[in-house]
Amino acid sequence: MKPSQEICAAHDASLAPTVTSSRTQNLPMGGPGGVAIAGEIGVTILRSVAQVEEYRAAWSQLLHHPNADIDLFLSEIQSRPQILRPHVILLQRDGEPDSILVGRLEIGKMGARFGYASLLTYHARTLTFIYGGLQNSKPAEYSATVLAREVMNSLRNREAEVAFFNHVRSDAPLCAALSRAAGRFGRDYFPITQVHRGMQVPATAEAFLGGLSPKVRRNQRWKKLLHDYPDAVRIECFSENSQLDLMCKDMESIAKKTYQRALGVGFADDQDSRRRMRLRAEKSWVRGYILYIEGIPAAFWLGTVCRGTFHSDSMGYDPAFSKYSPGMYLIVRVIEKLCDLKHEQRVSFIDFGLGDAEYKQILCDTEWQDTTTYVFAPTVRGVALNLIRTPVLLVDWAARIILERTHLAARVKKLWRDRRRASELRSTATECAATAQSSPQNVEKPDTVSAE
């Protein structure tokens, strides 16, 4: 079975492409928004693993974000039972790959959140378009319009009840195209917008350090670290498949003590994490850096190197060493190493990933906004899903505005995180005590770290 070939119907006949075959469209010189376009564009929707494999070469040609790697995508499809099938939209211009929107059809869990609490959780057939899944040779308004129309066609044909777009750049033409295509009842009125930061990697470590503030360069905490542990501080880089077991074990020993674990985010040494890392290690993409103090894992930074960019995946530090600022120490030392890489190993940009933090504001010289949003199907159930969640999100939005204007947002977040961390630690302690009572001879003592 060949991939289904979709032809987009234009709303305005004067702007509509002329259909030249069942596979392509002949685009006029003046497209929507006055964008100059010439040539033929083909739209292909891949709805099976076999169809995805058929277009592997075109997919790989457009790849620039590791999260959209075809092998990782297929592995996710095959390993997660809630995923029903691929749903990938490929545009080709004059026979050459132009854009790809990587997604899947799944039984997704959605709802509304108030702060960190999840409310109104329910399941729906969802077209999920993954983070990093929009890959294109050059962003263009017309391509974005075609992609948005294809998504709406699938929703209109009841393939799904909602489409979910995970962190699309807010300035990408696709965001505006989706808002126009969704209409009044299908639009997400409370999309989540987050700052996303990165930095250009200087040519030398000296140039990098020279760009830091004197306060950072002469960090007294780092001096105390090196004074308290002379010749006992080292950083190891892990990148080979054979090193993954040790890397994951040592990172987990740190991650289980972080507030991110209490929130259910960050690194976790589980089957899915191992599977994804093995796939990336086979492509020589994995970079795991661990700071050891007297042989004890104190901080880690896990990332992926793809097409000259270091993508930060997760990081953490042992709170027992917090007085030395081990996380920031590790980041600065790793960036120094990245500056000195040459030729084929050269990293030109660091993408610090989703969310914001103080260390990102200190180090980064580039920023943009990401938007996470839903588009609801123009059906009774699709509109109902939107109407159910909107009031809760309205209250959450109003609360956030009040907290920000009263400068209480950071304090409330910290209190919430501390509460979750304390709850997680109590739960872990209870489990350890119960296990020790049932089988004391087989239980090792919990890891303890002294900063003295």
C-alpha positions as CSV (number, residue, x, y, z in Angstrom):
1,M,0.0,0.0,0.0
2,K,1.4,3.3,-1.0
3,P,1.3,6.4,1.3
4,S,-1.8,8.4,0.9
5,Q,-1.2,11.5,-1.2
6,E,-3.1,14.5,0.1
7,I,-4.0,17.6,-1.9
8,C,-4.8,20.7,0.1
9,A,-7.9,22.7,-0.9
10,A,-7.3,26.4,-0.8
11,H,-10.0,28.7,0.7
12,D,-9.5,31.3,-2.0
13,A,-9.6,30.0,-5.6
14,S,-7.5,32.9,-6.8
15,L,-4.7,31.7,-4.5
16,A,-5.2,28.0,-4.9
17,P,-2.5,25.8,-6.5
18,T,-3.3,24.1,-9.7
19,V,-3.4,20.3,-9.3
20,T,-1.0,18.8,-11.8
21,S,-1.2,15.2,-10.6
22,S,-2.4,13.1,-7.7
23,R,1.0,13.6,-6.0
24,T,1.8,17.3,-6.5
25,Q,0.6,20.8,-6.6
26,N,1.8,23.6,-8.9
27,L,2.3,26.6,-6.7
28,P,1.6,30.2,-8.0
29,M,4.3,32.9,-7.7
30,G,2.1,34.7,-5.1
31,G,1.1,32.5,-2.3
32,P,-0.8,33.3,0.9
33,G,0.7,36.3,2.7
34,G,2.5,37.5,-0.4
35,V,5.2,34.8,-0.1
36,A,6.9,34.2,-3.5
37,I,6.7,30.5,-4.3
38,A,7.4,28.6,-7.5
39,G,7.5,24.9,-8.4
40,E,5.6,21.9,-7.5
41,I,4.9,20.7,-3.9
42,G,3.9,17.2,-3.0
43,V,2.1,16.2,0.2
44,T,2.6,12.7,1.6
45,I,1.1,11.4,4.9
46,L,2.9,8.4,6.3
47,R,0.6,6.3,8.4
48,S,2.5,3.1,8.9
49,V,6.0,1.9,9.8
50,A,6.6,0.6,6.3
51,Q,5.7,4.0,4.8
52,V,8.1,5.8,7.2
53,E,10.9,3.4,6.1
54,E,10.1,4.1,2.4
55,Y,10.9,7.8,3.0
56,R,13.9,7.3,5.3
57,A,16.3,9.1,2.9
58,A,14.1,12.2,2.7
59,W,13.6,12.2,6.5
60,S,17.3,12.0,7.2
61,Q,18.0,14.8,4.8
62,L,15.9,17.2,6.8
63,L,17.0,16.1,10.2
64,H,18.5,18.8,12.5
65,H,17.1,17.9,15.9
66,P,18.0,14.5,17.6
67,N,14.5,14.1,19.0
68,A,13.1,13.7,15.5
69,D,15.6,10.9,14.6
70,I,13.8,8.3,12.5
71,D,15.2,5.3,14.4
72,L,14.3,6.9,17.8
73,F,10.8,7.7,16.4
74,L,10.3,4.1,15.2
75,S,11.5,2.7,18.5
76,E,9.0,4.8,20.4
77,I,6.2,3.7,18.0
78,Q,7.0,0.0,18.6
79,S,7.6,0.2,22.4
80,R,4.7,2.2,23.7
81,P,1.3,0.5,23.6
82,Q,-0.7,3.7,23.7
83,I,0.7,4.7,20.3
84,L,-1.5,3.4,17.5
85,R,0.5,4.4,14.4
86,P,2.7,7.1,12.9
87,H,1.3,10.3,11.5
88,V,4.0,12.1,9.6
89,I,3.4,14.8,7.1
90,L,6.1,15.2,4.4
91,L,6.3,18.1,1.9
92,Q,8.4,17.8,-1.2
93,R,9.1,20.7,-3.5
94,D,10.1,19.8,-7.1
95,G,10.8,16.3,-5.9
96,E,13.2,17.5,-3.1
97,P,12.3,17.3,0.7
98,D,11.0,20.6,1.9
99,S,9.4,20.1,5.3
100,I,8.4,17.3,7.6
101,L,6.1,17.3,10.6
102,V,6.8,14.3,12.8
103,G,3.8,13.0,14.7
104,R,1.9,9.9,15.9
105,L,-1.7,8.9,16.6
106,E,-2.1,7.8,20.2
107,I,-4.5,7.5,23.0
108,G,-3.3,10.6,24.8
109,K,-3.9,11.7,28.4
110,M,-4.8,15.4,28.5
111,G,-6.6,17.8,30.8
112,A,-5.8,21.0,32.7
113,R,-3.2,21.9,35.3
114,F,-3.5,24.3,38.2
115,G,0.1,25.0,39.2
116,Y,1.9,21.7,39.5
117,A,-1.4,19.8,40.1
118,S,-3.2,18.0,37.3
119,L,-6.9,18.4,37.1
120,L,-9.6,17.1,34.7
121,T,-7.5,14.3,33.4
122,Y,-9.1,12.4,30.5
123,H,-8.1,10.4,27.5
124,A,-8.6,11.3,23.8
125,R,-7.4,10.1,20.4
126,T,-4.6,12.5,19.9
127,L,-2.3,13.5,17.0
128,T,0.9,14.2,18.9
129,F,3.5,16.2,17.1
130,I,6.8,15.7,18.9
131,Y,9.2,18.3,20.3
132,G,11.7,19.0,17.5
133,G,9.4,17.3,15.0
134,L,9.1,20.3,12.7
135,Q,12.1,19.9,10.3
136,N,12.4,22.1,7.2
137,S,15.0,23.2,4.8
138,K,13.8,26.8,5.1
139,P,10.8,28.0,7.1
140,A,8.1,29.3,4.7
141,E,4.6,30.6,5.3
142,Y,3.1,28.6,2.5
143,S,4.6,25.3,3.7
144,A,3.2,26.1,7.2
145,T,-0.2,26.7,5.8
146,V,-0.2,23.4,4.0
147,L,0.9,21.5,7.1
148,A,-1.8,23.2,9.2
149,R,-4.5,22.4,6.6
150,E,-3.4,18.8,6.6
151,V,-3.7,18.6,10.4
152,M,-7.2,20.1,10.2
153,N,-8.2,17.7,7.4
154,S,-7.2,14.7,9.6
155,L,-9.2,16.1,12.6
156,R,-12.1,16.9,10.3
157,N,-12.1,13.3,9.0
158,R,-12.2,12.1,12.7
159,E,-8.8,10.4,12.7
160,A,-8.3,12.1,16.1
161,E,-10.2,14.4,18.5
162,V,-7.3,16.8,19.2
163,A,-3.8,17.6,17.9
164,F,-1.0,18.3,20.3
165,F,2.0,20.4,19.4
166,N,4.9,20.0,21.8
167,H,7.1,23.1,22.0
168,V,7.1,24.6,18.5
169,R,9.1,27.8,18.1
170,S,6.7,30.7,18.6
171,D,8.1,32.7,15.7
172,A,7.8,29.7,13.3
173,P,5.1,30.3,10.6
174,L,3.4,27.1,11.7
175,C,2.2,28.6,15.0
176,A,0.3,31.4,13.2
177,A,-1.0,29.0,10.5
178,L,-2.4,26.7,13.2
179,S,-4.2,29.5,14.9
180,R,-5.8,30.6,11.7
181,A,-6.8,27.1,10.6
182,A,-8.2,26.1,14.0
183,G,-10.9,28.7,14.1
184,R,-12.8,30.0,17.1
185,F,-13.9,26.7,18.6
186,G,-10.8,24.7,17.8
187,R,-8.1,27.2,19.0
188,D,-6.2,26.7,22.3
189,Y,-6.8,30.0,24.2
190,F,-4.2,29.2,26.8
191,P,-1.1,27.9,25.0
192,I,2.0,27.5,27.2
193,T,4.9,29.7,26.2
194,Q,8.4,29.2,27.6
195,V,11.7,30.9,27.0
196,H,14.3,28.7,25.3
197,R,18.0,29.6,25.6
198,G,21.2,28.7,23.9
199,M,24.8,29.9,23.3
200,Q,27.2,30.1,20.5
201,V,30.4,28.2,21.5
202,P,33.5,30.4,21.3
203,A,36.5,29.3,19.3
204,T,38.7,29.0,22.5
205,A,38.2,28.3,26.2
206,E,40.0,31.6,26.9
207,A,37.3,33.5,24.8
208,F,34.6,31.7,26.7
209,L,36.0,32.5,30.2
210,G,36.7,36.1,29.1
211,G,33.0,36.5,28.3
212,L,31.9,35.5,31.8
213,S,31.5,38.0,34.6
214,P,34.3,38.4,37.1
215,K,32.0,37.0,39.8
216,V,31.5,33.8,37.9
217,R,35.2,33.4,36.9
218,R,36.4,33.9,40.5
219,N,33.7,31.8,42.1
220,Q,34.7,31.3,45.7
221,R,32.7,28.2,46.1
222,W,34.8,26.5,43.4
223,K,38.0,27.6,45.1
224,K,36.8,26.1,48.3
225,L,35.9,22.9,46.5
226,L,39.4,22.5,45.1
227,H,40.9,23.5,48.5
228,D,38.8,21.0,50.4
229,Y,39.4,18.2,47.9
230,P,42.9,18.7,46.4
231,D,43.6,16.2,43.6
232,A,40.2,14.5,44.3
233,V,38.0,16.4,41.8
234,R,37.6,15.0,38.3
235,I,35.2,15.0,35.3
236,E,34.5,12.0,33.2
237,C,32.9,12.0,29.7
238,F,30.8,9.0,28.7
239,S,29.9,8.5,25.0
240,E,30.3,4.8,24.2
241,N,27.6,2.0,24.4
242,S,30.0,0.1,26.7
243,Q,30.0,2.9,29.2
244,L,26.2,3.4,29.5
245,D,25.8,1.0,32.5
246,L,28.3,2.9,34.7
247,M,27.1,6.3,33.5
248,C,23.4,5.5,34.2
249,K,24.2,4.1,37.6
250,D,26.2,7.1,38.7
251,M,23.7,9.6,37.3
252,E,20.8,7.8,39.0
253,S,22.7,8.0,42.3
254,I,22.5,11.8,41.9
255,A,19.1,12.2,40.2
256,K,17.2,10.4,42.9
257,K,18.2,13.1,45.4
258,T,17.1,16.1,43.2
259,Y,13.9,18.1,43.3
260,Q,13.3,17.2,39.7
261,R,12.7,13.6,40.7
262,A,10.1,14.7,43.2
263,L,8.3,16.5,40.3
264,G,8.5,13.4,38.1
265,V,10.9,15.0,35.6
266,G,14.6,14.9,34.8
267,F,16.8,11.8,34.3
268,A,15.6,8.4,35.5
269,D,17.5,5.2,35.0
270,D,14.6,3.2,33.5
271,Q,14.0,0.9,30.5
272,D,12.9,3.8,28.2
273,S,15.9,6.0,29.0
274,R,18.3,3.1,28.4
275,R,16.6,2.3,25.1
276,R,16.9,5.9,23.8
277,M,20.5,6.2,25.0
278,R,21.5,3.0,23.3
279,L,20.1,4.3,20.0
280,R,21.9,7.6,20.3
281,A,25.1,6.0,21.4
282,E,25.1,3.8,18.2
283,K,25.2,7.1,16.3
284,S,27.9,8.5,18.5
285,W,25.6,11.2,19.8
286,V,25.6,10.6,23.6
287,R,27.6,12.9,25.8
288,G,27.4,12.3,29.5
289,Y,29.6,14.3,31.9
290,I,29.9,13.4,35.6
291,L,31.7,15.3,38.3
292,Y,33.3,13.1,40.9
293,I,34.5,14.3,44.3
294,E,36.7,11.7,46.0
295,G,35.2,9.1,43.7
296,I,31.6,10.0,44.6
297,P,29.3,11.2,41.8
298,A,28.4,14.8,42.7
299,A,26.9,16.3,39.5
300,F,26.0,15.3,36.0
301,W,25.2,16.8,32.6
302,L,23.7,14.6,29.9
303,G,23.4,15.8,26.4
304,T,23.2,14.8,22.7
305,V,25.4,16.0,20.0
306,C,23.7,16.3,16.6
307,R,24.7,18.3,13.5
308,G,27.2,20.5,15.4
309,T,24.8,21.3,18.3
310,F,25.0,20.0,21.9
311,H,21.4,19.5,23.0
312,S,21.2,19.5,26.8
313,D,18.9,16.7,28.0
314,S,19.1,16.7,31.8
315,M,21.4,17.7,34.7
316,G,21.5,17.5,38.4
317,Y,23.7,17.6,41.5
318,D,23.9,16.0,44.9
319,P,22.4,18.4,47.5
320,A,25.1,17.3,49.9
321,F,27.7,19.2,47.9
322,S,25.5,22.3,47.2
323,K,27.8,24.6,49.1
324,Y,30.4,24.1,46.3
325,S,27.9,24.9,43.4
326,P,29.0,21.6,41.7
327,G,26.4,21.9,38.9
328,M,27.7,25.2,37.6
329,Y,31.3,24.1,38.1
330,L,30.6,21.1,35.9
331,I,28.8,23.1,33.2
332,V,31.6,25.7,32.9
333,R,34.4,23.1,32.7
334,V,32.5,21.1,30.1
335,I,31.9,24.2,27.9
336,E,35.7,24.9,28.2
337,K,36.3,21.4,26.7
338,L,33.7,21.9,24.0
339,C,35.5,25.1,22.9
340,D,38.7,23.2,22.3
341,L,37.2,20.5,20.1
342,K,38.5,20.6,16.5
343,H,37.2,19.8,13.0
344,E,34.7,17.0,12.8
345,Q,34.1,16.9,16.6
346,R,33.5,20.7,16.7
347,V,30.3,21.9,18.5
348,S,29.2,25.3,17.4
349,F,26.1,25.8,19.5
350,I,24.6,24.6,22.9
351,D,20.9,24.3,23.1
352,F,20.1,24.4,26.8
353,G,16.7,22.8,26.4
354,L,13.3,23.5,27.7
355,G,12.5,25.9,30.6
356,D,14.6,28.6,32.2
357,A,17.1,28.8,35.0
358,E,19.5,31.3,36.4
359,Y,22.6,29.5,35.0
360,K,21.1,29.8,31.5
361,Q,20.6,33.5,31.9
362,I,24.3,33.8,32.9
363,L,25.7,31.7,30.1
364,C,23.4,32.2,27.1
365,D,23.6,34.7,24.3
366,T,20.6,33.5,22.3
367,E,16.9,33.1,23.2
368,W,13.6,32.5,21.6
369,Q,10.1,31.4,22.7
370,D,8.5,28.0,22.4
371,T,4.8,27.4,22.3
372,T,3.0,24.2,23.4
373,T,-0.6,24.2,22.1
374,Y,-3.6,22.1,21.2
375,V,-5.8,22.2,18.2
376,F,-9.3,20.7,18.7
377,A,-11.3,18.8,16.0
378,P,-14.2,20.6,14.5
379,T,-16.6,18.0,15.9
380,V,-18.9,17.9,18.9
381,R,-16.4,15.9,21.0
382,G,-13.5,18.1,20.0
383,V,-15.3,21.3,20.8
384,A,-16.5,19.8,24.1
385,L,-13.0,18.9,25.1
386,N,-11.9,22.5,24.6
387,L,-14.9,23.9,26.5
388,I,-14.2,21.6,29.5
389,R,-10.5,22.6,30.0
390,T,-10.7,26.3,29.2
391,P,-12.3,27.5,32.5
392,V,-9.7,25.7,34.7
393,L,-6.9,27.2,32.6
394,L,-8.4,30.6,32.9
395,V,-8.2,30.4,36.7
396,D,-4.6,29.1,36.5
397,W,-3.7,32.0,34.2
398,A,-5.2,34.6,36.5
399,A,-3.4,33.1,39.5
400,R,0.0,33.2,37.7
401,I,-0.6,36.8,36.8
402,I,-1.3,37.8,40.4
403,L,1.8,35.9,41.7
404,E,4.0,37.5,39.1
405,R,2.8,41.0,39.8
406,T,3.2,40.5,43.5
407,H,6.7,39.0,43.0
408,L,5.6,35.8,44.8
409,A,5.9,33.4,41.8
410,A,9.4,32.3,42.5
411,R,8.7,31.8,46.3
412,V,5.6,29.7,45.6
413,K,7.5,27.5,43.1
414,K,10.2,26.9,45.6
415,L,7.8,26.1,48.4
416,W,6.0,23.7,46.1
417,R,9.2,22.0,45.0
418,D,10.5,21.7,48.6
419,R,7.2,20.1,49.6
420,R,7.4,17.6,46.7
421,R,11.0,16.8,47.5
422,A,10.2,16.2,51.2
423,S,7.3,14.0,50.2
424,E,9.6,12.0,47.9
425,L,12.3,11.6,50.5
426,R,9.7,10.4,53.1
427,S,8.4,7.9,50.6
428,T,11.9,6.6,49.8
429,A,12.8,6.3,53.5
430,T,9.6,4.4,54.2
431,E,10.3,2.0,51.3
432,C,13.9,1.5,52.5
433,A,12.7,0.8,56.1
434,A,10.1,-1.7,55.0
435,T,12.6,-3.5,52.8
436,A,15.1,-3.6,55.6
437,Q,12.6,-5.2,58.0
438,S,11.6,-7.8,55.5
439,S,15.1,-8.8,54.2
440,P,17.8,-7.0,56.2
441,Q,20.6,-9.3,55.2
442,N,20.2,-8.4,51.5
443,V,19.9,-4.6,51.8
444,E,22.8,-2.2,51.3
445,K,22.9,1.0,53.3
446,P,21.6,4.0,51.5
447,D,24.2,6.2,49.8
448,T,25.4,8.9,52.1
449,V,27.7,11.8,51.2
450,S,29.6,14.0,53.6
451,A,30.6,17.5,52.5
452,E,32.9,18.0,55.4
